[in-house]
Amino acid sequence: MTFLKKLLKTNRTFALILLLPAFFLTACAKEEKPAGVAAKVGTEKLTEAELQDALKKDSSLFRQEYIRNWIETRVFYAEAKEEKLTDSEEYKRIVAEDKARIAGALLIMKYLRENAPEVSEDEEREYFEKHKDEFASTEESFVLNKAVFESKLAAGNFRYVALEKDWKSAVNFSQKSKGLVKAEENLFLNGDDFMPGKIRQLLAGMEPGEVSIVFPTERKHFAVVQLIKKFAKGETPDFEFLRKEIEERILVIKRKKLIKKYKQDLYSKFNVEIY
């Protein structure tokens, strides 16, 4: 019996000795985590600032998705370099073509910045009257105010003020306190726009002026909406709610005309000939 106790004691001591290095390595790894860095591949780092900037530019991206894509791109490139693929003629040819395309794209962006077209309200109204049928809703559409919060408590406080006073008062209240992520007014959601089923059902059951319950969003935030107006399927929304879309349509047309003329000028400048 004494021998068995000694053996167990010895084994426990041995196990503890084996676990200690792992514990210290983990502790050191946590201590040595660089501040402000979201991910690292070799010596290349993705900083929190770069990550947040990318997420702001594309609201459809999720944090972990962006980090994963960033890491995959770097590890694939690192492995390709080790396998000498970056020294191949095929790689060099593709890179040269990409450089030409990227430079061309930057040139077009620069040209459009320097020759940015403008759209007047008269042009917007004229376009709206000519293309009114194109704007008919294929599904029920909504105009709403929307506020998004970091916590359910902050959203609940906002809703209380909105019910007791009004939407603007609630926004002012939340801007002074913490927790407000974003507040939007007169947001038009066309029937074609993506809306999670629960939110669509929520809006469909509301009356104009009504403030919704607090509900979770896909980004793990909490939101409150106020319905301003709704348009039935097949109904054309008012001009004021379509101005942004109309302006973008007209700008696309104007940009295409500008680029076409710019190409023609460059063809002449560099003596382009097709045989």
C-alpha positions as CSV (number, residue, x, y, z in Angstrom):
1,M,0.0,0.0,0.0
2,T,2.8,2.3,0.8
3,F,4.5,1.5,-2.5
4,L,1.3,2.4,-4.4
5,K,1.0,5.8,-2.6
6,K,4.6,6.6,-3.5
7,L,4.0,5.6,-7.1
8,L,0.9,7.8,-7.4
9,K,2.8,10.7,-5.7
10,T,5.7,10.2,-8.1
11,N,3.4,10.2,-11.2
12,R,1.6,13.3,-10.0
13,T,4.9,15.1,-9.6
14,F,6.1,13.9,-13.0
15,A,2.8,15.1,-14.7
16,L,3.1,18.5,-13.0
17,I,6.7,18.8,-14.3
18,L,5.5,18.1,-17.8
19,L,2.6,20.6,-17.6
20,L,4.7,23.5,-16.2
21,P,6.5,24.3,-19.5
22,A,3.2,24.3,-21.4
23,F,1.7,26.6,-18.7
24,F,4.6,29.1,-18.9
25,L,4.6,29.0,-22.7
26,T,0.9,29.8,-22.8
27,A,1.4,32.6,-20.3
28,C,4.3,34.0,-22.2
29,A,2.4,33.9,-25.5
30,K,-0.4,35.9,-23.9
31,E,2.0,38.4,-22.4
32,E,3.8,38.8,-25.7
33,K,0.7,39.5,-27.8
34,P,1.4,42.7,-29.7
35,A,-0.9,45.6,-28.8
36,G,-3.1,46.8,-31.6
37,V,-2.5,43.7,-33.8
38,A,-5.4,41.6,-35.0
39,A,-3.4,38.9,-36.8
40,K,0.1,38.0,-37.8
41,V,1.7,35.8,-40.5
42,G,5.5,35.6,-40.2
43,T,6.6,39.2,-39.9
44,E,3.6,40.7,-41.6
45,K,0.9,42.1,-39.3
46,L,-2.7,43.1,-39.7
47,T,-3.3,46.0,-37.3
48,E,-6.6,46.7,-35.5
49,A,-6.6,50.1,-37.3
50,E,-6.3,48.5,-40.7
51,L,-8.9,45.9,-39.8
52,Q,-11.4,48.6,-38.6
53,D,-10.8,50.7,-41.7
54,A,-11.5,47.7,-44.0
55,L,-14.7,46.9,-42.1
56,K,-15.9,50.5,-42.4
57,K,-15.3,50.5,-46.1
58,D,-17.3,47.3,-46.6
59,S,-20.1,46.9,-44.1
60,S,-21.0,43.4,-45.5
61,L,-17.7,42.0,-44.1
62,F,-17.5,40.3,-40.7
63,R,-14.4,40.6,-38.5
64,Q,-13.5,36.9,-38.4
65,E,-14.2,36.5,-42.1
66,Y,-11.9,39.4,-43.0
67,I,-9.1,38.1,-40.7
68,R,-9.4,34.6,-42.1
69,N,-9.2,35.8,-45.7
70,W,-6.2,38.0,-44.9
71,I,-4.4,35.1,-43.3
72,E,-5.2,32.7,-46.1
73,T,-3.9,35.1,-48.8
74,R,-0.6,35.6,-46.9
75,V,0.0,31.9,-46.1
76,F,-0.7,30.9,-49.7
77,Y,1.7,33.6,-51.0
78,A,4.4,32.5,-48.5
79,E,4.1,28.9,-49.6
80,A,4.1,29.9,-53.3
81,K,7.4,31.8,-52.7
82,E,8.9,28.7,-51.0
83,E,7.9,26.6,-54.0
84,K,9.6,29.1,-56.3
85,L,6.3,29.8,-58.1
86,T,6.9,33.5,-57.9
87,D,10.1,33.0,-60.0
88,S,8.2,31.4,-62.9
89,E,7.6,33.1,-66.2
90,E,3.9,32.5,-65.9
91,Y,3.8,34.4,-62.6
92,K,5.8,37.3,-64.0
93,R,3.5,37.6,-67.0
94,I,0.4,37.6,-64.9
95,V,1.9,40.2,-62.5
96,A,2.8,42.4,-65.5
97,E,-0.7,42.2,-66.8
98,D,-2.2,42.9,-63.4
99,K,0.1,46.0,-63.0
100,A,-1.2,47.3,-66.3
101,R,-4.8,46.8,-65.3
102,I,-4.3,48.3,-61.8
103,A,-2.5,51.3,-63.3
104,G,-5.3,51.8,-65.8
105,A,-8.0,51.5,-63.1
106,L,-6.1,54.1,-60.9
107,L,-5.9,56.4,-64.0
108,I,-9.6,56.2,-64.6
109,M,-10.3,56.8,-60.9
110,K,-8.1,59.9,-61.0
111,Y,-9.7,61.2,-64.2
112,L,-13.2,60.8,-62.7
113,R,-12.2,62.6,-59.5
114,E,-10.8,65.5,-61.4
115,N,-13.8,65.6,-63.8
116,A,-16.5,64.5,-61.3
117,P,-20.0,64.9,-63.0
118,E,-22.8,66.6,-61.1
119,V,-26.5,65.9,-61.1
120,S,-29.1,68.6,-60.7
121,E,-32.6,68.1,-59.1
122,D,-34.2,68.9,-62.5
123,E,-32.2,66.1,-64.1
124,E,-33.3,63.7,-61.3
125,R,-37.0,64.7,-61.7
126,E,-36.9,64.3,-65.5
127,Y,-35.3,60.9,-65.2
128,F,-37.9,59.9,-62.6
129,E,-40.8,60.9,-64.8
130,K,-39.3,59.0,-67.8
131,H,-38.5,55.8,-65.9
132,K,-41.2,55.9,-63.2
133,D,-42.4,52.3,-64.0
134,E,-38.9,51.0,-63.3
135,F,-39.2,52.1,-59.7
136,A,-42.4,50.2,-58.9
137,S,-41.8,48.0,-55.8
138,T,-41.6,44.3,-56.5
139,E,-42.2,43.7,-52.8
140,E,-43.6,45.8,-50.0
141,S,-41.2,48.7,-49.3
142,F,-40.5,50.8,-46.2
143,V,-39.3,54.1,-45.1
144,L,-38.0,54.1,-41.5
145,N,-35.8,55.5,-38.9
146,K,-33.2,53.1,-37.5
147,A,-30.9,53.1,-34.5
148,V,-28.3,50.4,-33.7
149,F,-26.7,49.8,-30.2
150,E,-23.9,47.8,-28.6
151,S,-26.2,46.5,-25.9
152,K,-29.8,45.6,-25.3
153,L,-29.9,47.9,-22.3
154,A,-28.8,51.0,-24.4
155,A,-31.4,50.0,-27.0
156,G,-34.1,49.7,-24.4
157,N,-33.3,53.1,-22.9
158,F,-33.5,54.6,-26.4
159,R,-36.8,53.0,-27.0
160,Y,-38.2,54.3,-23.7
161,V,-37.3,58.0,-24.7
162,A,-38.6,57.5,-28.2
163,L,-42.0,56.4,-26.8
164,E,-42.2,59.0,-24.1
165,K,-41.0,61.9,-26.3
166,D,-40.0,61.4,-30.0
167,W,-37.3,59.9,-32.2
168,K,-35.0,63.0,-32.4
169,S,-35.1,63.3,-28.6
170,A,-34.1,59.7,-28.2
171,V,-31.2,60.1,-30.7
172,N,-30.0,63.2,-28.8
173,F,-30.2,61.3,-25.5
174,S,-28.3,58.3,-26.8
175,Q,-25.5,60.5,-28.4
176,K,-24.8,61.9,-25.0
177,S,-24.6,58.4,-23.4
178,K,-22.6,55.4,-24.5
179,G,-23.7,52.5,-26.7
180,L,-25.1,54.1,-29.9
181,V,-23.4,52.6,-32.9
182,K,-25.4,54.3,-35.7
183,A,-28.6,56.3,-36.2
184,E,-30.3,56.8,-39.6
185,E,-33.4,58.7,-40.6
186,N,-35.7,58.3,-43.5
187,L,-33.9,55.2,-44.6
188,F,-35.7,53.7,-47.7
189,L,-35.7,49.9,-48.0
190,N,-36.8,48.8,-51.3
191,G,-38.6,45.4,-51.5
192,D,-35.6,44.1,-53.5
193,D,-33.2,45.1,-50.7
194,F,-32.0,42.3,-48.4
195,M,-33.9,42.2,-45.2
196,P,-33.9,39.3,-42.7
197,G,-37.3,37.7,-42.6
198,K,-38.0,38.6,-39.0
199,I,-37.4,42.3,-39.7
200,R,-39.6,42.3,-42.8
201,Q,-42.4,40.7,-40.8
202,L,-41.8,43.2,-38.0
203,L,-42.1,46.2,-40.4
204,A,-45.1,44.7,-42.2
205,G,-47.1,44.5,-39.0
206,M,-46.3,48.1,-37.9
207,E,-48.2,51.3,-38.5
208,P,-46.6,54.6,-39.6
209,G,-45.1,56.4,-36.6
210,E,-44.9,53.2,-34.5
211,V,-41.7,52.4,-32.7
212,S,-40.6,48.7,-32.7
213,I,-39.5,46.5,-30.0
214,V,-35.7,46.0,-29.4
215,F,-34.4,43.2,-31.7
216,P,-31.0,41.6,-32.3
217,T,-29.1,42.3,-35.5
218,E,-26.8,39.9,-37.5
219,R,-23.7,41.7,-36.1
220,K,-24.6,40.9,-32.5
221,H,-25.9,44.4,-31.9
222,F,-29.4,45.5,-31.0
223,A,-31.7,47.8,-33.0
224,V,-34.9,49.8,-32.8
225,V,-36.8,51.1,-35.8
226,Q,-39.6,53.5,-36.4
227,L,-41.8,53.0,-39.4
228,I,-42.4,56.3,-41.4
229,K,-44.2,55.0,-44.5
230,K,-44.8,51.8,-46.4
231,F,-45.5,51.1,-50.0
232,A,-47.4,48.2,-51.3
233,K,-46.1,45.7,-53.9
234,G,-46.4,47.4,-57.4
235,E,-46.6,50.9,-55.9
236,T,-44.0,53.5,-56.9
237,P,-42.4,55.2,-54.0
238,D,-42.3,59.0,-53.8
239,F,-39.5,60.8,-55.7
240,E,-37.8,62.0,-52.4
241,F,-37.2,58.4,-51.3
242,L,-35.7,57.5,-54.7
243,R,-33.4,60.5,-55.2
244,K,-30.2,58.6,-54.1
245,E,-30.9,55.7,-56.5
246,I,-31.8,58.1,-59.3
247,E,-28.7,60.2,-58.8
248,E,-26.5,57.1,-58.9
249,R,-28.1,55.9,-62.1
250,I,-27.5,59.3,-63.8
251,L,-23.9,59.4,-62.5
252,V,-23.3,55.9,-64.0
253,I,-24.5,57.2,-67.4
254,K,-22.4,60.3,-67.2
255,R,-19.3,58.5,-66.1
256,K,-19.6,56.0,-69.0
257,K,-19.8,58.9,-71.4
258,L,-16.7,60.6,-69.8
259,I,-14.7,57.4,-70.0
260,K,-15.7,56.8,-73.6
261,K,-14.5,60.2,-74.6
262,Y,-11.3,59.9,-72.5
263,K,-10.5,56.6,-74.3
264,Q,-11.0,58.2,-77.7
265,D,-8.6,61.0,-76.7
266,L,-6.0,58.5,-75.5
267,Y,-6.3,56.4,-78.7
268,S,-5.5,59.5,-80.7
269,K,-2.7,60.6,-78.4
270,F,-0.8,57.3,-78.6
271,N,-1.5,56.6,-82.3
272,V,-3.5,53.4,-81.8
273,E,-3.8,51.2,-84.9
274,I,-5.7,47.9,-85.2
275,Y,-4.6,45.5,-88.0
